[in-house]
Amino acid sequence: MDWIMWGGILLPFIGTSFGAAGVYFLKKSAERKRGEILAGFSSGIMAAAPVWSLLPPATERTRQSG
């Protein structure tokens, strides 16, 4: 198999796993304010994802079609 492909698959998986493990293990000791900050941060990332990954290809296709 191609190692670049496996790296592209495993890197997001590992990052997501570490992030979820951190939240899982810190949930009992986390105060309310920290939870609100983490929720705001994650919602900001999810809101930015379409802007940075979907809009540039759409504008490029619009320019190509005239």
N, CA, C and O atoms as a Tinker XYZ file with bonds, in Angstrom:
   264  protein
     1  N      0.832000   -1.188000    0.000000    73     2
     2  CA     0.000000    0.000000    0.000000    64     1     3
     3  C      0.876000    1.251000    0.000000    63     2     4     5
     4  O      2.053000    1.212000    0.361000    81     3
     5  N      0.286000    2.322000   -0.402000    73     3     6
     6  CA     0.981000    3.595000   -0.459000    64     5     7
     7  C      1.024000    4.213000    0.947000    63     6     8     9
     8  O     -0.018000    4.394000    1.576000    81     7
     9  N      2.211000    4.529000    1.430000    73     7    10
    10  CA     2.373000    5.046000    2.788000    64     9    11
    11  C      1.786000    6.441000    2.939000    63    10    12    13
    12  O      1.346000    6.808000    4.029000    81    11
    13  N      1.772000    7.218000    1.877000    73    11    14
    14  CA     1.174000    8.556000    1.953000    64    13    15
    15  C     -0.334000    8.440000    2.178000    63    14    16    17
    16  O     -0.919000    9.221000    2.929000    81    15
    17  N     -0.956000    7.462000    1.523000    73    15    18
    18  CA    -2.386000    7.251000    1.700000    64    17    19
    19  C     -2.686000    6.849000    3.149000    63    18    20    21
    20  O     -3.614000    7.376000    3.762000    81    19
    21  N     -1.908000    5.927000    3.685000    73    19    22
    22  CA    -2.123000    5.490000    5.067000    64    21    23
    23  C     -1.873000    6.634000    6.049000    63    22    24    25
    24  O     -2.571000    6.755000    7.055000    81    23
    25  N     -0.891000    7.459000    5.759000    73    23    26
    26  CA    -0.655000    8.614000    6.617000    64    25    27
    27  C     -1.824000    9.583000    6.584000    63    26    28    29
    28  O     -2.194000   10.150000    7.613000    81    27
    29  N     -2.408000    9.776000    5.409000    73    27    30
    30  CA    -3.567000   10.649000    5.279000    64    29    31
    31  C     -4.797000   10.105000    5.980000    63    30    32    33
    32  O     -5.666000   10.869000    6.401000    81    31
    33  N     -4.875000    8.796000    6.104000    73    31    34
    34  CA    -6.003000    8.183000    6.809000    64    33    35
    35  C     -5.760000    8.174000    8.319000    63    34    36    37
    36  O     -6.659000    8.487000    9.099000    81    35
    37  N     -4.547000    7.816000    8.720000    73    35    38
    38  CA    -4.268000    7.634000   10.142000    64    37    39
    39  C     -4.059000    8.940000   10.903000    63    38    40    41
    40  O     -4.389000    9.019000   12.086000    81    39
    41  N     -3.525000    9.948000   10.257000    73    39    42
    42  CA    -3.259000   11.208000   10.956000    64    41    43
    43  C     -4.532000   11.841000   11.522000    63    42    44    45
    44  O     -4.540000   12.188000   12.703000    81    43
    45  N     -5.601000   12.009000   10.751000    73    43    46
    46  CA    -6.830000   12.548000   11.351000    64    45    47
    47  C     -7.431000   11.609000   12.397000    63    46    48    49
    48  O     -7.991000   12.063000   13.395000    81    47
    49  N     -7.313000   10.305000   12.168000    73    47    50
    50  CA    -7.841000    9.342000   13.138000    64    49    51
    51  C     -7.131000    9.467000   14.478000    63    50    52    53
    52  O     -7.777000    9.470000   15.526000    81    51
    53  N     -5.809000    9.572000   14.450000    73    51    54
    54  CA    -5.032000    9.689000   15.684000    64    53    55
    55  C     -5.337000   11.010000   16.388000    63    54    56    57
    56  O     -5.503000   11.043000   17.608000    81    55
    57  N     -5.410000   12.093000   15.622000    73    55    58
    58  CA    -5.720000   13.393000   16.220000    64    57    59
    59  C     -7.097000   13.424000   16.859000    63    58    60    61
    60  O     -7.266000   13.963000   17.953000    81    59
    61  N     -8.072000   12.853000   16.186000    73    59    62
    62  CA    -9.422000   12.799000   16.739000    64    61    63
    63  C     -9.470000   11.919000   17.977000    63    62    64    65
    64  O    -10.150000   12.242000   18.951000    81    63
    65  N     -8.750000   10.811000   17.938000    73    63    66
    66  CA    -8.730000    9.904000   19.087000    64    65    67
    67  C     -8.107000   10.566000   20.307000    63    66    68    69
    68  O     -8.636000   10.439000   21.411000    81    67
    69  N     -6.994000   11.269000   20.131000    73    67    70
    70  CA    -6.365000   11.959000   21.252000    64    69    71
    71  C     -7.257000   13.070000   21.797000    63    70    72    73
    72  O     -7.341000   13.258000   23.010000    81    71
    73  N     -7.916000   13.798000   20.915000    73    71    74
    74  CA    -8.820000   14.854000   21.364000    64    73    75
    75  C    -10.000000   14.294000   22.145000    63    74    76    77
    76  O    -10.381000   14.845000   23.177000    81    75
    77  N    -10.581000   13.201000   21.656000    73    75    78
    78  CA   -11.697000   12.586000   22.362000    64    77    79
    79  C    -11.248000   12.000000   23.694000    63    78    80    81
    80  O    -11.972000   12.087000   24.686000    81    79
    81  N    -10.058000   11.402000   23.725000    73    79    82
    82  CA    -9.546000   10.835000   24.980000    64    81    83
    83  C     -9.318000   11.938000   26.012000    63    82    84    85
    84  O     -9.596000   11.749000   27.196000    81    83
    85  N     -8.815000   13.080000   25.570000    73    83    86
    86  CA    -8.605000   14.196000   26.489000    64    85    87
    87  C     -9.902000   14.674000   27.103000    63    86    88    89
    88  O     -9.964000   14.936000   28.304000    81    87
    89  N    -10.937000   14.790000   26.292000    73    87    90
    90  CA   -12.233000   15.224000   26.809000    64    89    91
    91  C    -12.816000   14.152000   27.729000    63    90    92    93
    92  O    -13.400000   14.472000   28.764000    81    91
    93  N    -12.659000   12.889000   27.355000    73    91    94
    94  CA   -13.210000   11.798000   28.162000    64    93    95
    95  C    -12.561000   11.751000   29.544000    63    94    96    97
    96  O    -13.252000   11.602000   30.552000    81    95
    97  N    -11.249000   11.875000   29.590000    73    95    98
    98  CA   -10.556000   11.764000   30.864000    64    97    99
    99  C    -10.643000   13.037000   31.713000    63    98   100   101
   100  O    -10.479000   12.977000   32.931000    81    99
   101  N    -10.894000   14.165000   31.093000    73    99   102
   102  CA   -10.976000   15.418000   31.837000    64   101   103
   103  C    -12.405000   15.839000   32.164000    63   102   104   105
   104  O    -12.613000   16.873000   32.799000    81   103
   105  N    -13.385000   15.055000   31.742000    73   103   106
   106  CA   -14.768000   15.499000   31.919000    64   105   107
   107  C    -15.179000   15.585000   33.379000    63   106   108   109
   108  O    -16.012000   16.420000   33.729000    81   107
   109  N    -14.622000   14.750000   34.235000    73   107   110
   110  CA   -15.011000   14.794000   35.643000    64   109   111
   111  C    -14.345000   15.949000   36.380000    63   110   112   113
   112  O    -14.909000   16.496000   37.328000    81   111
   113  N    -13.153000   16.315000   35.947000    73   111   114
   114  CA   -12.457000   17.396000   36.640000    64   113   115
   115  C    -12.672000   18.756000   35.993000    63   114   116   117
   116  O    -12.250000   19.775000   36.538000    81   115
   117  N    -13.316000   18.780000   34.849000    73   115   118
   118  CA   -13.503000   20.048000   34.129000    64   117   119
   119  C    -14.638000   20.853000   34.754000    63   118   120   121
   120  O    -15.712000   20.326000   35.043000    81   119
   121  N    -14.380000   22.108000   34.948000    73   119   122
   122  CA   -15.442000   22.970000   35.443000    64   121   123
   123  C    -16.309000   23.435000   34.278000    63   122   124   125
   124  O    -15.970000   23.209000   33.117000    81   123
   125  N    -17.390000   24.061000   34.581000    73   123   126
   126  CA   -18.363000   24.459000   33.564000    64   125   127
   127  C    -17.760000   25.427000   32.536000    63   126   128   129
   128  O    -18.029000   25.312000   31.340000    81   127
   129  N    -16.960000   26.361000   32.998000    73   127   130
   130  CA   -16.394000   27.361000   32.088000    64   129   131
   131  C    -15.495000   26.701000   31.043000    63   130   132   133
   132  O    -15.538000   27.077000   29.871000    81   131
   133  N    -14.685000   25.727000   31.446000    73   131   134
   134  CA   -13.809000   25.040000   30.510000    64   133   135
   135  C    -14.619000   24.284000   29.460000    63   134   136   137
   136  O    -14.245000   24.245000   28.288000    81   135
   137  N    -15.724000   23.687000   29.885000    73   135   138
   138  CA   -16.594000   22.991000   28.945000    64   137   139
   139  C    -17.208000   23.938000   27.922000    63   138   140   141
   140  O    -17.326000   23.605000   26.743000    81   139
   141  N    -17.593000   25.114000   28.384000    73   139   142
   142  CA   -18.157000   26.101000   27.463000    64   141   143
   143  C    -17.106000   26.591000   26.465000    63   142   144   145
   144  O    -17.413000   26.813000   25.294000    81   143
   145  N    -15.876000   26.756000   26.929000    73   143   146
   146  CA   -14.799000   27.191000   26.035000    64   145   147
   147  C    -14.523000   26.124000   24.988000    63   146   148   149
   148  O    -14.382000   26.437000   23.806000    81   147
   149  N    -14.443000   24.859000   25.413000    73   147   150
   150  CA   -14.192000   23.775000   24.467000    64   149   151
   151  C    -15.334000   23.626000   23.465000    63   150   152   153
   152  O    -15.091000   23.356000   22.289000    81   151
   153  N    -16.578000   23.797000   23.916000    73   151   154
   154  CA   -17.715000   23.711000   23.004000    64   153   155
   155  C    -17.684000   24.851000   21.990000    63   154   156   157
   156  O    -17.971000   24.637000   20.812000    81   155
   157  N    -17.342000   26.043000   22.427000    73   155   158
   158  CA   -17.232000   27.167000   21.503000    64   157   159
   159  C    -16.121000   26.987000   20.497000    63   158   160   161
   160  O    -16.277000   27.318000   19.322000    81   159
   161  N    -14.994000   26.458000   20.957000    73   159   162
   162  CA   -13.867000   26.202000   20.065000    64   161   163
   163  C    -14.229000   25.166000   19.006000    63   162   164   165
   164  O    -13.938000   25.356000   17.825000    81   163
   165  N    -14.861000   24.074000   19.425000    73   163   166
   166  CA   -15.213000   23.030000   18.465000    64   165   167
   167  C    -16.280000   23.497000   17.485000    63   166   168   169
   168  O    -16.236000   23.133000   16.310000    81   167
   169  N    -17.236000   24.295000   17.944000    73   167   170
   170  CA   -18.240000   24.800000   17.012000    64   169   171
   171  C    -17.631000   25.804000   16.036000    63   170   172   173
   172  O    -18.068000   25.889000   14.888000    81   171
   173  N    -16.642000   26.557000   16.471000    73   171   174
   174  CA   -15.952000   27.460000   15.555000    64   173   175
   175  C    -15.189000   26.714000   14.485000    63   174   176   177
   176  O    -15.171000   27.130000   13.326000    81   175
   177  N    -14.561000   25.619000   14.861000    73   175   178
   178  CA   -13.851000   24.803000   13.874000    64   177   179
   179  C    -14.835000   24.210000   12.875000    63   178   180   181
   180  O    -14.570000   24.202000   11.672000    81   179
   181  N    -15.967000   23.714000   13.364000    73   179   182
   182  CA   -16.951000   23.122000   12.462000    64   181   183
   183  C    -17.595000   24.174000   11.561000    63   182   184   185
   184  O    -18.004000   23.856000   10.445000    81   183
   185  N    -17.693000   25.407000   12.020000    73   183   186
   186  CA   -18.238000   26.465000   11.177000    64   185   187
   187  C    -17.223000   26.922000   10.135000    63   186   188   189
   188  O    -17.603000   27.330000    9.038000    81   187
   189  N    -15.936000   26.858000   10.470000    73   187   190
   190  CA   -14.901000   27.288000    9.536000    64   189   191
   191  C    -14.586000   26.237000    8.481000    63   190   192   193
   192  O    -14.073000   26.577000    7.415000    81   191
   193  N    -14.878000   24.987000    8.749000    73   191   194
   194  CA   -14.547000   23.917000    7.812000    64   193   195
   195  C    -15.178000   24.115000    6.433000    63   194   196   197
   196  O    -14.478000   23.966000    5.431000    81   195
   197  N    -16.470000   24.444000    6.339000    73   195   198
   198  CA   -17.032000   24.658000    4.999000    64   197   199
   199  C    -16.416000   25.854000    4.284000    63   198   200   201
   200  O    -16.260000   25.840000    3.063000    81   199
   201  N    -16.067000   26.885000    5.041000    73   199   202
   202  CA   -15.513000   28.082000    4.409000    64   201   203
   203  C    -14.182000   27.771000    3.741000    63   202   204   205
   204  O    -13.942000   28.180000    2.605000    81   203
   205  N    -13.325000   27.055000    4.437000    73   203   206
   206  CA   -11.984000   26.811000    3.917000    64   205   207
   207  C    -11.900000   25.608000    2.987000    63   206   208   209
   208  O    -10.950000   25.511000    2.210000    81   207
   209  N    -12.857000   24.692000    3.038000    73   207   210
   210  CA   -12.743000   23.509000    2.184000    64   209   211
   211  C    -13.778000   23.444000    1.068000    63   210   212   213
   212  O    -13.555000   22.747000    0.079000    81   211
   213  N    -14.892000   24.142000    1.192000    73   211   214
   214  CA   -15.932000   24.047000    0.176000    64   213   215
   215  C    -16.062000   25.280000   -0.698000    63   214   216   217
   216  O    -16.332000   25.158000   -1.893000    81   215
   217  N    -15.877000   26.457000   -0.137000    73   215   218
   218  CA   -16.071000   27.671000   -0.929000    64   217   219
   219  C    -14.995000   27.922000   -1.982000    63   218   220   221
   220  O    -15.344000   28.331000   -3.089000    81   219
   221  N    -13.709000   27.702000   -1.707000    73   219   222
   222  CA   -12.721000   27.946000   -2.766000    64   221   223
   223  C    -12.928000   27.102000   -4.034000    63   222   224   225
   224  O    -12.838000   27.652000   -5.131000    81   223
   225  N    -13.200000   25.789000   -3.931000    73   223   226
   226  CA   -13.475000   25.054000   -5.169000    64   225   227
   227  C    -14.744000   25.540000   -5.873000    63   226   228   229
   228  O    -14.809000   25.535000   -7.102000    81   227
   229  N    -15.747000   25.958000   -5.105000    73   227   230
   230  CA   -16.978000   26.442000   -5.723000    64   229   231
   231  C    -16.746000   27.746000   -6.481000    63   230   232   233
   232  O    -17.268000   27.921000   -7.582000    81   231
   233  N    -15.973000   28.656000   -5.906000    73   231   234
   234  CA   -15.699000   29.906000   -6.614000    64   233   235
   235  C    -14.821000   29.666000   -7.839000    63   234   236   237
   236  O    -14.977000   30.346000   -8.853000    81   235
   237  N    -13.912000   28.719000   -7.755000    73   235   238
   238  CA   -13.071000   28.394000   -8.919000    64   237   239
   239  C    -13.910000   27.815000  -10.049000    63   238   240   241
   240  O    -13.702000   28.164000  -11.210000    81   239
   241  N    -14.844000   26.946000   -9.732000    73   239   242
   242  CA   -15.719000   26.384000  -10.769000    64   241   243
   243  C    -16.615000   27.454000  -11.365000    63   242   244   245
   244  O    -16.909000   27.427000  -12.560000    81   243
   245  N    -17.051000   28.401000  -10.536000    73   243   246
   246  CA   -17.875000   29.483000  -11.041000    64   245   247
   247  C    -17.092000   30.361000  -12.004000    63   246   248   249
   248  O    -17.624000   30.789000  -13.029000    81   247
   249  N    -15.836000   30.631000  -11.684000    73   247   250
   250  CA   -14.992000   31.420000  -12.589000    64   249   251
   251  C    -14.740000   30.685000  -13.896000    63   250   252   253
   252  O    -14.717000   31.308000  -14.957000    81   251
   253  N    -14.551000   29.375000  -13.838000    73   251   254
   254  CA   -14.292000   28.608000  -15.054000    64   253   255
   255  C    -15.504000   28.542000  -15.956000    63   254   256   257
   256  O    -15.366000   28.538000  -17.180000    81   255
   257  N    -16.704000   28.490000  -15.367000    73   255   258
   258  CA   -17.912000   28.388000  -16.181000    64   257   259
   259  C    -18.346000   29.732000  -16.759000    63   258   260   261
   260  O    -19.167000   29.782000  -17.675000    81   259
   261  N    -17.798000   30.815000  -16.224000    73   259   262
   262  CA   -18.101000   32.126000  -16.774000    64   261   263
   263  C    -19.222000   32.731000  -16.051000    63   262   264
   264  O    -19.630000   33.848000  -16.369000    81   263
